[in-house]
């Protein structure tokens, strides 16, 4: 029996062999990481990983992107962008992700065109096709491809490939951009993003893995896995102290626990 993930890794590698060169949108998360590894195996230095850092990026993922490039030697370019330059994004409508991904697409297309590359890929997996995905629509509009989704590879398959390849982020909890912590209709500002990012970094430093800090104006709502509730209460004073320093006037624990995309629930 072949090791778990091997067949999907081979299919993914074969997928890239149809192209002379590719740009891989590389966040540092496990989905885009397995894409980069397969593209690099198929195309060598003709596969370039491009990380677009921005105020909404999770700093831990950007650091992971650079770490992986150093470990495995694939070409890696870091660009900068700022979604807050887009008024529609700052207003934070329900299709906010469309404007974010549209700006990202423009940046990637500009870079690809300047380097003579016609194919751009990104890491949406097949499990993510359902639900509220305006950002995915923006990518499709300009022809950016999603190999994992096209090949029917979901999150479990992605993690299996990551383990097969020995990627250090194979089991890392999924993250989302910091703007997803802010309810629709509440303006997105650099100070709010920084506050949320620092709050989550603090909680990770306290040993919490899967988490979100939702920001309702000056109220912080902490989401962790139910099995971590007791640890939150044990560290209550430290958590309240640090989040108060960041400007939150009220700090609460969501008893429903961590839910990816909870802001999209009606």
N, C-alpha and C positions, 0 to 999 in steps of 0.2 A: 504494500500500500504506500502511495506517495505521501510525503509529509503534508500536513494541513497547509493550505495556501499555495502549494506548488503549482497546481493546475491553473489557478486564477492568475498567478504571477506570470506564468508562461503565456497565457492568453493576452494579458496586458502588454507584455513585452512584444509579442507578435503584432499587436495592434499598432504599436509605434513604428514598426518596420515599414509600413506603407508610406511614411513621410520622409523627405530628405532632411528635415530639421523641424524642431518644435520649440515653442516657449511654454513652460509650465508655470502657471500661477501658483506660487509656493508660499503658503502661509506658515509652514512649520508644523501644522497639524498632521495627524497620521494619514488622512486621505490624500493630501497632496504629496506627502512624503513617499508613499508607495508609487504614486505616479512618476515622481522624479526618478526613483530608483529603476523602474521599468524602462523609462525613456532613455536614461543614461546607459543602461545595459544594451538597449537596441541601437542607439545612435551615437553613443560616446559624447564628445564635446559639441555635437550638433544639437544636443538637448540642453537647453539653458533654463535654469530655475530662476524665476524673477519674484522677489518679495517686495510688495508695496507696503511700506510702513505708513501708518497714519495715526491720528489721535484716538481712533476707535480700536486699534489693534491691541490684542492681548500681548503685553511685553514678553511673557514667558514663551509664546509661540515664535516670536521673532528671534529670540535667543536660541530656540531649538533649531530654527532654520539655519542659522549660521553654524551651529554645532554640527549638524548633519553634513553640511557642505564641507566642513573641515575634516570630518571623519571619513567621508566617502569620495571626496575629490571631484564632485560634479561642478560644472560652472554655475556660479551663483551671483546674481546681480541684485542689489538693493536699491529700490526707487522710493521716493517720498511722494505722498499725496495728502490732501486735506479735504475730507468730505464736508467740513464746516464751511468751505468756500461756496458750497451749493445751498442756496436759500431753501429749496424744497426739502433737502435733507434736514436742515436745522429745524424746520417747522415740525418735523417728525410725524408725517401722516402715516396711515396704515400701509402704504406702499413705499415707505422710507427705503427699504432695501433695494428697490428698483433704482433709485437715484445714486445710491452707493455703488452698486455693481455697474451702473452705466459709466460712472466716473472711472472705476477700476478698469473697465473694458477699454475706454478711451486711452488710458495710460499704457495698457499692455499693447494695444494696437499700434500706438505711436512708436513704442520701443521695437516691436516686431518689424514694423515697416522700415524703420531706420537701420535694421540689421538684416533685411532681406528674407525674413522668415514669414511664411504665410499661414502657419498653423499654430493656434494657441489652444491650450487645454487647461481645464481646471478640475477640482476634486469633488464635485457633487457625486455622492454615491446613490445607488438605486433605492435605498431606504428613504432618501430625502425628497423623492419626487412628489410625494403626497403632501397635502397641507398647503399652508400659506407661503408661497415661494415667489414673490414678485422679483426678487433678485435673480433667480434662475431665468426668468423670462427675459430680463435685460441681456443676459449672456447669450441666450439663444438668438435674439434679434440680430446680433452682429456676428454670428457664426462661430463663437467660441465653443469648443467641444468639451464633452464631459465623458471621458472613456469609461469610468467606473459605472456610471448610469447606463451607458450604451451597452456594456457587457453584462449588465445585471449583477454587479458585485456590490453587496451591501456592507454594512459596518462590520459584521462578524467576519466576512471574507477579507475585508481590508485589514483588520487586526491580525488575522491568520497570516496574511502576507507579511505584515510587519514583524511578527514573531519569527517567521521563517528567515527573514533577512537580518534579524538581530537588531532591529531599529529600537533605540532607547525610548521612543515615544509610543511604542506599540500598544501599551495599556494605559496611556495617559488619557484622563477624562476629556471628553469633547468640550470645546469652548465655543463661544460665539462672540461677535464684536461687542464692545462695551455699550454701544447704543441700544442693544437689545435689553438692557437693564432698565431702560427708561420708558414709561408708559406712553403710548401714542398720544400726540397732542401736547405733551410737555416739551418745551424747547430743549434742544440738545446744544450744550455749550462745552467749551474746552474744560471749564472748571468742574462741571458735573462729571464729565468723563474721567478726569483725573481723580476726583474723589472716589468714584466707584472703583476705579482700577487700584487705588491705594488700599481701599477697604478689602478688596478681594485678595490682594497680595498679602495683607496682614493675616487674613484668615488661613491662607495657604501656609504661611510661616508657622501657624499654630497647629498645623497637621491636618487641616480639612482638605479633602481632595475635590469631590464633586460638589460644587457650590455656585451660588449666584448671590449678589447683593443688588436687589431691586431698589431703585431710587425714586420715591414719590415725593418730589420737592425736597423737604428737609427730613423726610422719614426714610429710614433704611429698613428694608424687609429682607432678612437673611433666609435663604433657602439652602438647606443641606439635606443629606440623606437621613431618613428617620432614625437609623441606627446611630447617627451622630448627635441626636438631640441632647442626650445626657452630657456629652462633652461640651456642647455649647453652654449649657447651664453651669457646668464646672468652671468654665472660663468666662463666665458672665461679666465679672468686673473688668477683666482685661479687654474684652470685646467692647463693652460699653465705653470704657475709657478711651480706647483708640478711635472708635468711630465718632465719638463726641468731639475729639480733637479735629477730626476731618470736617466737622460742621453739621453732622446729623443731630437733630434735636430729639428725635425719638428713634429707638432701635428695637425692632421686634423680630421674632422667629416665626416663619410661616409653618404652621402645623401640618399643612399638606405635604411638606417636604419638597425636595428638589424636583422640579419639572422643567425639562428643556422646552423652551417656547411658551412658558406660562403666560407671557404677556399677550400671546395670540389667542388665549382662551377667553371666550365671552362670559 
